[in-house]
Structures are given as structure tokens and as C-alpha cells.
Amino acid sequence: LESFVSALAGAEASLADVVQLPPCEGLDLSTITTPSDHLKASANPDAVDKSEKCLTVWCREIEQILTRSDQMRKEADNVGPRAELEYWKKRMAKFIALVTHVKSHNCKALLCILQIAKSKLLKTWRALDARITEGANEAKDNVKFLQTMEKYCDPLYRNDPVTMLESVPGLINSIRMIH
């Protein structure tokens, strides 16, 4: 029950911290669905300008998110694997939200317009997209690893030192199997 409540609390905290990139002002990307729509929009200097402004805002916000996530975090000496797992779950939620945005129709339509218009911003976008993918994969891998370790670490929180010794061999074997 304790782990379930902890999981719910973690999920709630992750959802509260999810990234939402702003919609493009003055540009309805939902109406751009066919290749001819993309061509028309890319031929319109106003639409290209608005698309570039929107992508610039997105790039700036994503850059801030990536910079914050790359910074060293400071933890107290007494935190354990649970705190580490919660940190990586929150980080994974942020990156999954960014990946979802990148895969959204609006984002793809905007990028297609700018690609047809040969915008120079796409180079910056591609670099950020690669960093988003890398961050999402890192967070997923770390969550998976820490969840594997969780069943061996729980007794370290609940039991007295003598009873803890029983879970140490399983923990060590689990680490060996992962590496």
C-alpha cells in the first residue's frame, strides 16, 4: 500500500511539472493537413515569419528546460534510491511531454513549412530534437534500472540492520545482471 501511495504521489508531482510549449500566435496549424497546404503556407512570407517566431520561442523554452535538466542537483546525504527513482520519473515525464510535442501534428506541420521555406532555424531545432531524444532515453533507462533495484532496496528502508543483510545478496546479484 505504501509503494502504491508513493507511486500516486510521484505521478501527481510529475503531471504538475509537465512541460507545455505555447501555441503559435496567429497561425492555425491544425488546418494545414495536405502537401498543398504546406506549400501554400511556405509560399506565404507572413506564415513563414510567424512559423519562425513560434519555433524560436519553442527553441528558447526547450533550451531552458534542457539546461535546467543538465545542471547538477544537490541532494542531502541521507536520501536513498527512492528519491533517485522519483527524480528520474519526473525527468522522464518532462522529456516524454517534449517528445509528444515534437511528434504532434502542429509541430510537424510547422517544421514542414519551415523546411520547404529553407529556414535556417531548422539546424538549431534538429540539435535540440536530438538532445530531447537523448534525455528521454536516458531517463527511461534510469527509471527502468532503478525500478529493477527497487524490490531489493525496499527492505533497506523497512528492516533493522540484521534483517537488511538478507536482501543485500539479491541487490548485488541484480547489479551484476544489469552490468
N, C-alpha and C positions, 0 to 999 in steps of 0.2 A: 504494500500500500504506500509505503514511504517513497519508493522509487517511482511509482505512478504519479504521486502528487508532485514530486520533483520534476518529472518529465513534463507534466502540465504547466508548471510554473516556468520551466525553461522555454516551452513552446510559446507561452504568453509573452515572455520577455523578448523572444526572437521576433514575434509578429509586431510587437511595439516598435522594434528597431529596424523594420524592413525599409528598404530604400525605395522611394518613389521619385522618379525623374519627372520634371514638369512637362506638360503637353506643349506642343508647338503653338505659339501665338499666331493667329491669323492664317493658319494653314490646316485645312481639314484633310489629314492623310487617309482617313477611312474611305474617302471617295476615290482614292487612287488605287484601282484594282487591276486594270489591264495594262499591257505593254504600251498601248497608245496613250493611256492616261499618264504613264511615266514620261513618255516622250513629250507630250504637251506641257507637262509641268516643268520638265527640264529646259524647254524652249522659252519658258516664261521667266524673264530676269527677276521679277518680283518674287516668284515662288522659289527660285534658286537662292535668292538673298535670304528669304525667311527660313529656308531649309538650312542654310549655312549658319544663320544666327541660332537656330534651335540646336544644331549639332554642336556648336561652340558652347552653349550652356550645358548640354549633356556632358561634353568632354570635361569641362571645368568641374562639374559636380562629381563625375566619376573619378577624376584625378584626385579630388579631395578625399573621397572615400578610400581609394587605394593608398593614398599617403597615410591616412589615419590607420589603416589596417596593417601597414608595413612598419609602423612605429613600434618600438619595444613597449611592452606593457609591464607594469610593475605590480607584482603580487606580493602579498605577505608571505613570510617563510612558512607559515603553518597551513597553507592551502594545499589541497591534495588533488587526486585525479578527478574528482567530481567537478571541481572548479575549472579544471583544464577542459573537461568534456563540455561543460556549459559554454565556455569561451568559444570553443570550436563550433559548437552548434549554432551559436549566434552569428558567428562569422560565416558559416555555411549558408544560413538564411539570407544574409546580406548579399552574398555572391549569387545565390540562386535567384534572388529578386532581380539582380542586374542581368543575369543570363536570360531570364524570362523576358525582360525588357528588350534585350538585344534581338531576341527571336520573335518579338511581336510584329504584327503586320505594319504598324505605324513606323517602327524603326526601320524595317526592311524597305518600306516604300520611300522613306526619306533618304536612305543610303542609295537606293536605286536612282533616284532623281539626281543626287549629287554625283554618282558615278557616271551617268550619262552626260552631265554637265562638266565632267572632268574637274571636280573640285579638289583643291589641294588639301582640304581638311581630312580627306579620307586616309591619308598616310598616318595622321595622328590617331584617327579612330581605330585603324587596324592595330596599332600598337596597344591602345587601351583595351581593345577586344581581346587580344592575346593575353594581356595581364589579368583581365577578368576571368578568362577560361583557366588560366594557371592558378589563380586564387581559389576558384571554385573547386578545382580538382584537389588542391592541397587541403582545403577544409574538409571535403568529403573523405579523403584518405585518412586524415587525422581523426575524424569522428568515428570512422569505421574501426580504426586501430584502438581508440580509447574505449569504444563500446565492447570490443573483444576483451579488453582488460578489466572492464567494469565488474564482471562477476567475481573476479579474483580480488579486486580491491575493496568491494563492499565489506567483507569480513574484517578488513583492517580498520574500518570505521566503527564497526559494531562490537567487536570482541575485545577481550582483555589480551594482554601480550602473550600469554601462554597459548590461548586458543588461536591467535593470529598465526602462529608458527605452522599450523596445519594448512593454511592457504598459500603460504609462500612457495612451496614446490610447484603448485599449479600456476602461479603467477610467473615464475621463472620459465616453466615449460611453454607457457603462452608467448612470452617474449621471444624465446628461441624459435618457435614456429613462425612467428611473424618476420623475424630477421633471417 
